């Protein structure tokens, strides 16, 4: 059996709660020819029963699963869009894919605090406002993230998806 090797692309979409990661990720995946969407929160919240592992263990396992599932799709010639908050995992994730012919695009979506607060209120998630604003500040202050910041205020999801695809500044070079 002969497989044609094709260069594949990963879009890793990060940002605080309420910034539009899911909407932008879905729009981006739909705009591509053939892709899959990995929603990291689904892999983070798989536990059932009375006792679930501590937060750090759940997060570690979620990232291991995101990397494994991503590799499987890439090895089968599919582009991947990942919707998940990236705090300190970027280099580790990049290293997990370094042996593949893959282009990694990384974007940290952000918005004004008032915008995040309004969005979380609107969707009934006011209890996450403090966490969202904490993450926003942490992600925006990180020197690693500085070249990858994308302001979502006043932009539609399709405009953001197009900018993510076209902006070479969001590519991580190996």
C-alpha positions in Angstrom: 0.0 0.0 0.0 1.4 3.4 -0.9 0.5 6.6 1.0 1.0 10.0 -0.5 2.7 12.2 2.1 1.0 15.6 2.5 2.0 18.5 4.6 -0.6 18.9 7.3 -1.5 21.9 9.5 -2.5 22.3 13.1 -4.3 25.4 14.4 -4.0 25.7 18.2 -6.6 28.3 19.3 -6.1 29.6 22.9 -7.6 32.4 25.0 -9.6 33.0 28.1 -13.2 31.8 28.7 -15.7 33.7 26.7 -13.3 35.1 24.1 -14.8 33.1 21.3 -12.4 30.1 21.0 -15.1 27.6 20.3 -16.9 29.7 17.8 -13.7 30.8 16.0 -12.4 27.2 16.0 -15.6 25.8 14.5 -15.6 28.5 11.9 -12.0 27.9 11.1 -12.4 24.1 10.8 -15.5 24.5 8.6 -13.6 26.9 6.3 -10.9 24.3 5.6 -11.0 21.6 2.9 -10.7 18.6 5.1 -10.1 19.0 8.8 -11.0 17.8 12.3 -11.9 19.9 15.3 -10.6 18.8 18.7 -12.4 20.4 21.6 -10.0 20.1 24.5 -12.6 20.6 27.1 -14.3 17.4 26.1 -11.1 15.5 26.9 -10.7 17.4 30.1 -14.3 16.5 31.3 -14.4 12.8 30.5 -14.5 11.6 34.1 -17.5 9.9 35.6 -18.3 8.5 39.0 -17.7 9.9 42.5 -14.0 10.5 42.4 -12.1 12.2 39.6 -8.4 12.9 39.5 -7.0 16.2 40.8 -7.0 19.1 38.5 -3.3 18.9 37.6 -3.7 15.2 36.7 -6.8 15.9 34.6 -5.0 18.6 32.7 -1.9 16.5 32.1 -4.0 13.6 30.8 -6.1 16.0 28.6 -2.9 17.3 27.0 -1.5 13.8 26.5 -4.8 12.8 24.8 -4.9 16.0 22.7 -1.4 15.2 21.4 -2.2 11.6 20.7 -5.5 12.3 18.9 -3.8 15.1 16.9 -1.0 12.8 15.8 -3.4 10.2 14.7 -5.3 12.6 12.5 -2.1 14.2 11.1 -0.7 10.8 10.3 -3.8 10.2 8.2 -3.4 13.4 6.3 -6.0 15.5 8.1 -5.5 19.1 9.2 -6.4 19.7 12.9 -8.0 22.6 14.7 -7.6 22.5 18.5 -9.8 24.6 20.8 -8.2 24.7 24.3 -6.6 27.1 26.8 -2.8 26.9 26.5 -1.1 28.1 29.6 2.4 26.6 29.7 2.1 23.7 27.3 3.0 25.3 24.0 6.6 24.1 23.8 5.7 20.6 25.0 2.9 20.3 22.4 5.2 21.5 19.7 7.8 18.9 20.7 5.2 16.2 20.5 4.7 16.9 16.8 8.3 17.8 15.9 9.0 14.6 14.0 6.0 15.2 11.6 5.8 17.4 8.5 3.4 19.8 10.2 2.9 23.5 10.2 1.7 24.7 13.6 -0.3 27.9 13.8 -0.8 29.2 17.4 -3.2 32.0 18.3 -4.2 33.6 21.6 -7.5 35.3 21.3 -8.2 38.2 23.6 -10.8 40.8 24.2 -11.3 43.8 26.6 -12.4 42.8 30.1 -15.8 44.4 29.6 -16.3 42.3 26.5 -15.4 39.0 28.3 -17.7 39.9 31.2 -20.6 40.7 29.0 -20.2 37.5 26.9 -20.0 35.3 30.0 -23.1 37.0 31.5 -25.0 36.6 28.2 -24.3 32.9 28.1 -25.1 32.3 31.8 -21.5 31.7 32.9 -21.0 34.7 35.2 -19.3 32.4 37.8 -16.3 32.1 35.4 -15.7 35.9 35.0 -12.9 36.0 37.6 -11.1 33.0 36.1 -11.5 34.4 32.6 -10.0 37.8 33.5 -7.2 36.0 35.4 -6.4 33.9 32.3 -6.7 36.9 30.0 -4.1 38.8 32.0 -1.8 35.8 32.3 -1.9 34.9 28.6 -1.5 38.5 27.5 1.5 39.1 29.8 3.4 36.0 28.7 6.4 36.9 26.5 5.9 33.6 24.6 2.3 34.6 23.6 3.1 38.2 22.6 3.6 37.5 18.8 0.5 35.3 18.7 -2.1 37.7 20.2 -5.3 38.4 18.2 -7.9 40.9 19.4 -11.4 39.6 18.9 -13.2 42.9 19.8 -15.4 44.1 17.0 -14.5 41.2 14.6 -16.8 38.4 13.3 -15.7 34.7 13.6 -15.2 34.4 9.9 -13.0 37.5 9.8 -10.9 36.0 12.6 -10.7 32.6 11.0 -9.5 34.2 7.7 -6.9 36.3 9.6 -5.6 33.1 11.4 -5.2 31.3 8.1 -3.5 34.1 6.2 -1.3 35.7 8.9 2.1 34.0 8.7 3.0 35.6 12.1 0.9 32.9 13.7 3.1 30.1 12.4 5.5 28.5 14.8 8.8 27.7 13.1 10.7 24.5 14.1 
